[in-house]
Amino acid sequence: MKTGLVVDGDYVYEEEKHLTVLKTSLFFANDGFTVYDCKGQLVFRVDSYGPDPRDKAEVVLMDAHGRCLLTVRKKRPSLHHRWEGFLGERTEGQKPIFSVKRSSIIGRCGLTVEVFNNPGLEYQIEGNFGQRSCTIFNAAKESVAEIKRKVDASTNVVLGKDVFLLSLKPGFDGAFAMGLVLVLDQINGGDDVENDEAEMIPTTED
């Protein structure tokens, strides 16, 4: 049973999967991504969506052939900086399948992810996306995916932040995980801060 399925069962893997995520432009904060597997095969892509992320409230995740898998869209107005995910290319009146919001409107915090087609299914994102160091946890506080810096195997050198790893635990939807990466990138760019202390850090439970 694919318990981690949210977007597309083709991207729910039986074994741990490591994807390389590459920003396709260094000129602007949010130009797009290409995502490859360990064999160098293209898995996902996101075309350019503008020089100013605040002017673009919708981002579309596509497969290697250009098929729309998921649209993430900023909900306005929203005190918690809420983003919503829609299957395929979003149409007017379509209901979202998940939402992402800050865990608090005050202070520094993580993000809460609610999946609507599976009542009670919730995830937490903790870490610092600006430093490419985040973990996605399920409700049982088990790690289901990680975002981390990529190390060149031949030189043992940590690569720049425009290239990073998305590591998926068995059973977790890779398309869903990449959708969350897009939201994190939008939030990180939209915050318009260079200070690491202002970026997302781990949550603390009451």
Number of C-alpha atoms within 10 A of each C-alpha: 5 13 11 20 18 22 22 16 15 10 19 24 17 11 11 14 19 18 23 21 24 17 19 19 13 10 8 15 18 27 18 21 19 20 24 19 16 10 7 10 11 16 19 24 25 22 16 15 16 14 13 13 21 15 10 14 14 18 25 25 27 21 17 16 10 12 14 18 20 24 21 27 21 22 17 10 8 11 12 15 17 20 25 23 26 21 21 17 16 20 10 5 6 10 13 18 17 22 22 26 24 21 19 15 12 9 8 15 20 20 24 20 23 19 18 15 11 13 8 10 15 18 21 23 29 21 21 22 22 21 16 20 17 24 21 22 19 16 11 8 10 13 16 20 24 22 25 20 20 20 15 10 8 6 7 9 10 13 12 12 17 15 20 23 22 25 19 24 20 17 20 24 25 30 24 22 22 19 23 21 17 21 24 21 17 23 22 21 18 15 12 13 12 11 8 12 11 16 20 25 20 16 17 9 4 3
